[in-house]
Amino acid sequence: SIRSHVQKQVQEKLGLTLPDPVFAHVLVVLQDCYQGCGWAAYAYVNSWLSVYQDKYYAFPAVQMHELGHNLNLAHSGGLDGETYTDHTCL
């Protein structure tokens, strides 16, 4: 998985074991599309890792959205109960 690969590379190159207090949140940027292409980024809920495809790391709204997941926030949904239909926030 991407998570285990990141952990291994950080251990080898920096000598740190993630999660680590030095890195509260880690953003991984994939250069190309690897798993479908219908997503800009994803993050693990209540975790330290978020993963971005290509240029989406540079969009503050995408970063804030994924960091929200890292901080244990889920999608709110709209009045219709569907995910991603509430656009009052990120």
Secondary structure, DSSP 8 states (H G I E B T S, - for coil): -HHHHHHHHHHHHH---SSBTTBS-EEEEESS--S-SS-SEEE-TTSSEEEEEGGGGG-HHHHHHHHHHHTT------TTS-TT---S--
